[in-house]
Amino acid sequence: DRLGRKGRSLVVSMSSERKSDEFWNQPRFPPKKPLITKGRLKKAQLLEFFNKCQNMLLSADSGLLLRQARKEGRDINKIVIKWQHEMFEHLGIHRDFGVESLKSIKINFPSDQSMPGLLMRFAKICQCSVMKAMMPYARAGDRPRRFPAKKKLIDSGAIMPKHAILQFFHRCAEMLRTPETATLLREAHNRGEDLQTLSIRWQREIIENLGYEQEFGVNSMMLIPLYYGQDRRLMMEMQLFQQVCGRVVKQAMAPTLTADLDVSKRRFKPQKGKLLSKGPLPKKMYMKYFKAVIKCLNSDKSVQLLKEAKARGEDIGLKSVQWQREIFESIGIEQEFGVESLNRLAVDYPRDKELQAEMLKFAKACAAVVKKADPEGVKKAMEAQKIRMEEMKKARAGLNERVVQGKIVKAAPQPAPKPVEKKKEAPATKSATKDGNKGEEMSEDDMALMMMMMAMEEEKKKNAQKDGE
């Protein structure tokens, strides 16, 4: 990347001046002459293009430039395509011929099953680079660190190894649910700071505390479905990590979601001594918790207390959740760790039918007590939910037919969302790789690839029109 420090300083100056039309129009990667315009590209040439583009699109420089472009209201998808075209010519391949070669990859390599997969991966990486530019941004080291970085940081390879990713998820979860984090987030919220940005900075610090360069680590997290999509446990761990991140920030902004910090106001007092806050929650503690909560919620006293809370205008669903959190600490389990453990039950005890049955009883009890206390409110809520589901169904049906270059292509029907398994995309990817012309149904991966190719083709046409003028 020829920009380096100059590019970064130029972007910083642009943020105040906004005199950047000339900058965005000039090539980021100079062309190499003469350019190849015909024949057939070798596998090695396409592999070099894929590798160079991946490194370029996921680099810190590209992220910096795309975020700046987005601030200026520019179309970052077009910028990404422009860089891909420039990369072709930087490697000595005319951009139009390069695009045509990508479109013909299955024809030119009929017996090489790896090439369609590499093209699919390239399309996904293009998507990742755009998504990354749209995410909240914070960089470890911009402020005093909470977690120190190791002296030597790993920044090479396709992706972090599984064990390091799992270690990152667990370290982050432990950090985010500590009382220290809760206090820091509440203080930051009172100062008007963006809590998501602060949380991201801490996560980046932990990446470097584990010995990986932060940008490489962030890229690795985004590429997990691409490289480890077949690993169901890892995908579940990623979902749990995302849930913890969202829950902790939400609770800092609305402390009423937690058990009352004033212990004297709690219905269920916390157990004395240190509360359990690490490691897999033992089965006997799950069973003890479910038994205590079900007994509480099935009692007439709970129904009466909820009716009284409703009369005062309080949220009775929230009141029930607070009792559930209080019960965690009343049996010796730190409430944040307890909530996370409930979400982890299917991960830590995937084949324990007894625990799963108790979890189902617990869920039913939670729903039943609210229904007893406010039957009309629950009825209205269910009707509203039914309307929302119908609207979503209609919206999905509208997306089921897409026009691609004059031909109607029916998209694959979308299954009902499952909390744990919604990222299970491997079968669709495999069938698309084996037979790209099989039927007319399109997987999510096919759509990503199709949209990328259409965008590149459209950009090519616009450039041709400009040259003609």
C-alpha positions in Angstrom: 0.0 0.0 0.0 1.7 3.2 -1.2 -0.3 5.4 1.2 1.3 4.5 4.5 1.7 7.4 7.0 1.2 10.0 4.3 -2.2 8.6 3.5 -3.2 8.5 7.1 -2.1 12.2 7.7 -3.9 13.2 4.5 -7.1 11.6 5.6 -6.8 13.3 9.0 -6.4 16.7 7.3 -9.3 15.9 4.9 -11.7 15.4 7.9 -11.5 19.2 8.6 -11.1 20.5 5.0 -13.3 18.2 2.9 -11.3 19.2 -0.2 -10.8 15.6 -1.2 -12.4 15.1 -4.7 -8.9 15.0 -6.3 -7.7 12.6 -3.7 -10.5 10.1 -4.2 -10.2 10.3 -8.0 -6.5 9.6 -8.2 -5.4 6.0 -8.3 -4.4 4.4 -5.0 -2.4 1.7 -6.9 -0.4 2.8 -10.0 -0.9 0.6 -13.1 1.7 -1.7 -14.5 2.3 -1.6 -18.2 1.7 -3.3 -20.6 -1.7 -4.6 -19.5 -3.0 -8.1 -20.4 -6.2 -7.7 -22.3 -6.9 -11.2 -23.8 -6.2 -14.9 -23.4 -6.8 -16.7 -20.2 -5.4 -15.8 -16.8 -3.5 -18.5 -14.9 -4.5 -19.7 -11.5 -1.4 -18.2 -10.0 -2.4 -14.7 -11.3 -5.9 -15.0 -9.9 -4.6 -16.2 -6.6 -2.2 -13.2 -6.4 -5.2 -10.9 -7.1 -7.3 -12.5 -4.4 -4.5 -12.4 -1.8 -3.5 -8.8 -2.6 -7.1 -7.6 -2.5 -7.8 -9.4 0.8 -4.7 -7.9 2.5 -5.6 -4.5 1.0 -9.3 -4.4 1.8 -8.8 -5.6 5.4 -5.8 -3.3 6.1 -5.9 -0.5 8.7 -5.3 2.0 5.9 -8.3 0.9 3.9 -10.5 1.0 7.0 -9.3 4.5 7.8 -10.0 5.7 4.2 -13.4 4.0 4.0 -14.5 5.5 7.3 -13.5 9.0 6.1 -15.3 8.5 2.8 -18.4 7.4 4.7 -18.2 10.6 6.8 -18.1 12.6 3.6 -21.2 10.9 2.3 -19.4 9.0 -0.5 -20.4 5.5 -1.7 -17.9 3.2 -0.1 -19.0 0.3 -2.2 -17.9 2.1 -5.3 -14.6 3.0 -3.7 -14.0 -0.7 -2.9 -14.8 -1.7 -6.5 -12.4 1.1 -7.7 -9.6 -0.3 -5.6 -10.2 -3.8 -7.0 -10.0 -2.5 -10.6 -6.8 -0.6 -9.7 -5.4 -3.8 -8.1 -6.0 -5.7 -11.4 -4.0 -3.1 -13.4 -1.4 -2.8 -10.6 -0.8 -6.5 -11.3 -0.6 -5.9 -15.1 -4.2 -7.1 -15.9 -6.7 -4.7 -17.7 -9.6 -4.1 -15.3 -12.2 -5.2 -17.9 -10.4 -8.4 -18.7 -9.9 -9.0 -15.0 -13.7 -8.7 -14.3 -14.5 -11.0 -17.3 -12.0 -13.5 -15.9 -13.7 -13.6 -12.5 -17.1 -14.1 -14.2 -15.7 -17.0 -16.3 -13.9 -18.7 -13.4 -16.0 -21.9 -13.5 -15.7 -22.1 -17.3 -11.9 -21.6 -17.3 -11.3 -24.0 -14.3 -14.0 -26.7 -14.8 -12.1 -29.4 -12.8 -10.7 -27.2 -10.1 -13.3 -27.1 -7.3 -11.2 -24.7 -5.2 -11.5 -21.7 -7.6 -15.3 -21.1 -7.2 -14.7 -21.3 -3.4 -11.9 -18.7 -3.5 -14.1 -16.4 -5.6 -16.9 -16.8 -3.0 -14.5 -16.0 -0.2 -13.3 -12.9 -2.1 -16.9 -11.7 -2.4 -17.4 -12.2 1.3 -14.2 -10.3 2.1 -15.4 -7.4 0.0 -18.6 -7.4 2.1 -16.5 -7.5 5.3 -14.4 -4.5 4.3 -17.6 -2.4 3.8 -19.2 -3.7 7.0 -16.1 -2.9 9.0 -16.1 0.7 7.8 -19.7 1.1 9.0 -19.0 -0.3 12.5 -18.2 1.9 15.5 -14.5 2.5 15.7 -12.0 2.7 18.5 -8.3 1.9 18.6 -6.4 0.5 21.5 -3.6 2.8 22.5 -5.5 6.0 21.7 -6.1 6.4 25.5 -4.4 4.9 28.6 -4.7 1.2 28.4 -6.7 -0.9 30.8 -5.0 -4.1 29.5 -1.3 -3.9 28.4 -0.2 -5.2 25.0 2.5 -7.9 24.6 5.8 -6.7 23.3 5.6 -9.0 20.1 2.3 -9.0 18.3 1.3 -11.6 15.6 -0.1 -9.9 12.5 0.3 -12.5 9.8 -1.7 -15.5 8.6 -5.2 -15.8 7.3 -6.9 -15.8 10.7 -6.3 -16.3 14.4 -6.3 -20.0 15.5 -9.5 -21.3 17.1 -8.0 -21.7 20.6 -6.9 -18.0 20.5 -10.4 -16.9 19.4 -12.1 -18.9 22.1 -9.7 -17.4 24.7 -10.6 -14.0 23.4 -14.3 -14.6 23.8 -13.9 -16.0 27.3 -11.6 -13.2 28.4 -13.9 -10.5 27.1 -17.0 -12.0 28.7 -15.2 -12.2 32.1 -14.0 -8.6 31.7 -17.4 -7.2 30.6 -19.3 -8.7 33.5 -17.0 -7.5 36.3 -18.2 -4.8 38.8 -15.3 -2.6 37.6 -16.5 -2.7 34.0 -20.1 -1.9 35.1 -18.8 1.1 37.1 -16.6 2.4 34.3 -19.5 2.1 31.8 -22.0 3.9 34.1 -19.5 6.7 34.7 -18.8 7.0 30.9 -22.6 7.0 30.2 -23.0 9.9 32.7 -20.3 11.8 30.9 -22.1 11.3 27.6 -19.5 8.9 26.1 -20.4 6.3 23.5 -20.4 3.0 25.5 -20.1 0.7 22.4 -16.9 2.5 21.4 -15.4 2.2 24.9 -16.3 -1.5 24.9 -14.7 -2.0 21.5 -11.5 -0.3 22.7 -11.2 -2.7 25.7 -11.8 -5.7 23.3 -9.0 -4.5 21.1 -6.7 -4.1 24.1 -7.5 -7.8 25.0 -6.6 -8.9 21.5 -3.1 -7.3 21.9 -2.9 -8.6 25.5 -3.2 -12.1 24.0 -0.4 -11.3 21.6 -2.2 -10.4 18.3 -2.1 -7.1 16.5 -5.5 -5.5 17.0 -6.4 -4.9 13.3 -5.5 -8.5 12.5 -7.6 -9.7 15.5 -10.6 -7.6 14.4 -10.4 -9.0 10.9 -10.1 -12.5 12.3 -13.4 -12.0 14.2 -15.2 -10.9 11.0 -13.8 -13.9 9.1 -14.9 -16.6 11.6 -18.0 -17.7 9.5 -15.8 -17.8 6.4 -13.0 -20.0 7.8 -14.7 -21.8 10.7 -18.3 -21.8 9.6 -18.5 -25.6 10.0 -17.5 -25.4 13.7 -20.9 -25.2 15.4 -19.4 -24.7 18.9 -17.2 -21.8 17.8 -20.2 -20.2 16.0 -22.3 -20.5 19.2 -19.4 -19.0 21.3 -19.3 -16.1 18.9 -23.1 -15.5 19.3 -22.8 -15.7 23.1 -19.9 -13.1 23.0 -22.1 -10.8 20.9 -25.0 -11.2 23.3 -22.7 -10.3 26.3 -21.4 -7.2 24.5 -24.9 -5.9 23.8 -26.3 -6.8 27.2 -23.6 -5.1 29.2 -23.8 -1.8 27.3 -27.6 -1.9 27.6 -27.5 -2.5 31.3 -25.1 0.4 31.9 -27.5 2.7 30.1 -30.6 1.3 31.9 -29.5 -0.1 35.4 -33.1 -1.2 36.1 -32.4 -4.3 34.1 -30.2 -5.7 37.0 -31.0 -6.7 40.5 -31.2 -3.6 42.8 -27.8 -2.4 43.9 -29.4 -1.5 47.2 -29.5 -5.0 48.8 -32.0 -3.9 51.4 -34.7 -3.3 48.7 -34.3 -6.8 47.2 -36.9 -9.5 47.7 -34.2 -12.2 47.7 -31.0 -11.3 49.7 -27.6 -12.3 48.3 -25.7 -15.1 49.8 -22.8 -14.0 52.0 -19.2 -14.5 50.9 -17.7 -14.6 47.4 -20.2 -15.3 44.5 -19.4 -17.8 41.8 -18.4 -15.9 38.7 -16.1 -18.2 36.6 -16.0 -21.5 34.7 -18.8 -23.6 33.5 -21.7 -23.5 36.0 -22.1 -27.0 37.6 -25.3 -28.9 36.7 -26.4 -29.0 40.4 -26.4 -25.1 40.5 -28.5 -25.0 37.3 -31.0 -27.4 38.9 -31.0 -25.4 42.2 -31.6 -22.1 40.3 -34.4 -23.5 38.1 -36.2 -25.0 41.2 -35.9 -21.7 43.1 -37.2 -19.6 40.3 -40.1 -21.9 39.3 -41.2 -22.0 43.0 -41.0 -18.2 43.2 -42.9 -17.5 40.0 -45.6 -20.1 40.6 -46.5 -18.6 44.0 -49.6 -16.5 44.6 -47.5 -13.9 46.3 -45.5 -13.3 43.0 -48.7 -12.8 41.0 -50.1 -10.4 43.6 -46.8 -8.4 43.7 -46.8 -8.1 39.9 -50.4 -6.9 39.9 -49.5 -4.2 42.5 -46.5 -3.2 40.4 -48.7 -2.9 37.3 -51.1 -0.7 39.2 -48.2 1.6 40.0 -47.3 1.7 36.3 -44.2 -0.5 36.6 -42.9 -2.9 33.9 -43.9 -6.3 35.4 -41.8 -8.3 32.9 -38.8 -6.3 34.2 -39.8 -6.9 37.8 -39.9 -10.7 37.1 -36.4 -10.5 35.6 -35.1 -8.6 38.6 -36.3 -11.4 40.9 -34.6 -14.0 38.7 -31.4 -12.1 39.0 -31.8 -11.7 42.8 -32.3 -15.5 43.0 -28.9 -16.1 41.3 -27.1 -14.2 44.0 -29.3 -15.7 46.8 -27.8 -19.1 45.9 -24.3 -17.9 45.4 -24.0 -17.1 41.7 -23.0 -13.6 40.5 -26.0 -12.3 38.5 -24.2 -11.4 35.2 -22.4 -14.8 35.3 -25.7 -16.5 35.9 -27.4 -14.8 32.9 -24.5 -15.8 30.7 -24.6 -19.3 32.0 -28.3 -19.6 31.0 -27.3 -18.6 27.5 -24.4 -21.1 27.6 -26.4 -24.1 28.7 -26.8 -25.5 25.2 -23.0 -25.1 24.6 -21.8 -26.6 27.9 -24.4 -29.3 28.2 -25.5 -30.0 24.7 -26.7 -33.6 25.4 -28.2 -33.2 28.8 -31.9 -33.7 28.3 -32.7 -33.3 32.0 -31.3 -29.8 32.1 -33.0 -28.9 28.8 -36.3 -30.0 30.2 -35.8 -27.9 33.4 -34.8 -24.9 31.2 -38.1 -25.3 29.3 -40.1 -25.4 32.6 -38.3 -22.3 33.8 -39.1 -20.5 30.5 -42.8 -21.5 30.8 -43.0 -20.3 34.4 -41.5 -16.9 33.4 -44.2 -16.5 30.7 -47.1 -17.8 32.9 -46.6 -15.5 35.8 -46.7 -12.4 33.6 -49.8 -13.8 31.9 -51.6 -14.3 35.3 -50.7 -10.8 36.4 -51.7 -9.0 33.2 -53.7 -11.3 30.8 -55.0 -8.4 28.7 -51.5 -6.9 28.3 -50.1 -10.3 27.2 -52.9 -10.7 24.7 -52.2 -7.3 23.1 -48.5 -8.0 23.1 -49.0 -11.3 21.3 -51.4 -9.8 18.7 -48.8 -7.1 18.0 -46.1 -9.7 17.7 -48.3 -11.7 15.3 -48.7 -8.6 13.1 -44.9 -8.0 13.1 -44.3 -11.6 12.1 -46.8 -11.3 9.2 -45.1 -8.1 8.0 -41.7 -9.8 8.1 -43.1 -12.8 6.2 -44.4 -10.4 3.5 -41.1 -8.6 3.3 -39.2 -11.9 2.9 -41.7 -13.0 0.2 -41.0 -9.7 -1.7 -37.3 -10.6 -1.6 -37.9 -14.1 -2.9 -37.9 -12.9 -6.5 -35.0 -10.8 -7.8 -34.2 -9.7 -11.4 -30.7 -10.4 -12.5 -29.7 -9.1 -15.9 -33.2 -9.5 -17.2 -33.8 -13.0 -15.7 -36.0 -13.6 -12.7 -34.0 -15.7 -10.2 -35.9 -17.1 -7.2 -34.0 -16.8 -3.9 -33.8 -19.7 -1.5 -36.6 -19.6 1.0 -35.4 -18.2 4.4 -36.0 -20.5 7.4 -37.4 -19.2 10.6 -34.6 -17.7 12.7 -33.0 -20.0 15.3 -31.1 -18.3 18.2 -28.2 -20.7 18.1 -27.9 -22.1 14.6 -28.8 -19.1 12.4 -25.2 -18.9 11.0 -25.2 -22.5 9.8 -24.5 -21.8 6.1 -22.1 -24.5 5.2 -24.5 -26.8 3.2 -25.6 -23.9 1.0 -22.0 -22.9 0.3 -20.9 -26.4 -0.5 -23.7 -27.0 -3.0 -23.0 -23.7 -4.7 -19.4 -24.6 -5.1 -20.1 -28.0 -6.5 -22.7 -27.0 -9.0 -23.3 -23.3 -9.6 -26.0 -24.0 -12.2 -28.1 -26.4 -10.1 -31.7 -25.2 -10.2 -32.6 -21.6 -9.9 -32.4 -21.2 -6.1 -29.7 -18.9 -4.7 -28.0 -19.2 -1.4 -26.9 -16.2 0.6 -23.3 -16.8 -0.6 -24.6 -16.8 -4.2 -26.3 -13.5 -3.7 -23.2 -11.9 -2.2 -21.1 -13.1 -5.2 -23.8 -12.0 -7.7 -24.1 -8.5 -6.2 -20.3 -8.1 -6.2 -20.1 -9.1 -9.9 -23.0 -6.9 -10.9 -21.5 -3.9 -9.1 -18.1 -4.5 -10.8 -19.9 -4.9 -14.2 -21.9 -1.7 -13.7 -18.8 0.3 -12.7 -17.0 -1.1 -15.8 -19.9 0.2 -18.0 -19.8 3.7 -16.4 -16.0 3.9 -16.9 -16.5 2.9 -20.6 -19.0 5.7 -21.0 -16.7 8.2 -19.5 -13.9 7.1 -21.8 -16.2 7.4 -24.8 -17.1 11.0 -23.8 
